[in-house]
């Protein structure tokens, strides 16, 4: 007897990729389970990120979730893992995803509607720009679950909102709505829900028009610098001499002098 075709409710988790010019829109799509970052969705997202990193036609990325929800966070149904080895494997997989997103040399804009919970907020914090809808809510349930924050949040949330505010948010675990997120620096813009994706794509398209080598170097510097003046000066010494010799710098300088928008080639 043939097996029945899966219904829409039984559709497997997937990561959709759609193109808008030089922008790749990446959508976490497991609506039935509120786009939780289970093993299958994490694996699919890692494959997509690797493909986008290697695609010269992609200048910027938008990361969002399907069905008016960014992501319900970790997959509680799969917790706790079966034992110490499985727990270690799980954390290694999460760390790999976090490091891969952090290391992506192309700008990433988060488009957040509805809840972003737990480890999913860690992904949001790694994005270069965060556009939130009025319905966005950032949830930190760890201490209420008897767990510590994961997804790099102890580091990335502090980078976004400052150590003191991050400490309070993570310890107290109170939800942060869109306006509070904007005031704290967790979100960069708040727009009406129907406009979130369009605003994120427009911002990503603007970033995609910038000089790719300069963007990649800047992202690396922001990621690796401890924030000291010495680190900042070392970053400049490492990258600026090479960028002076690029065709993109010559084009940027000429466009500046001619008062026009530059057309960068990535060379």
Secondary structure as UniProt FT lines:
FT   HELIX           8..10
FT   STRAND          14..20
FT   TURN            21..22
FT   STRAND          23..29
FT   HELIX           31..33
FT   TURN            34..35
FT   HELIX           39..54
FT   TURN            56..57
FT   STRAND          60..65
FT   TURN            67..68
FT   HELIX           76..78
FT   HELIX           84..103
FT   STRAND          107..112
FT   STRAND          115..117
FT   HELIX           119..126
FT   STRAND          129..133
FT   TURN            134..135
FT   STRAND          137..139
FT   HELIX           142..145
FT   TURN            151..152
FT   HELIX           153..161
FT   HELIX           163..172
FT   STRAND          176..177
FT   HELIX           178..184
FT   STRAND          189..191
FT   HELIX           193..195
FT   HELIX           196..208
FT   HELIX           212..224
FT   HELIX           229..244
FT   HELIX           247..258
//
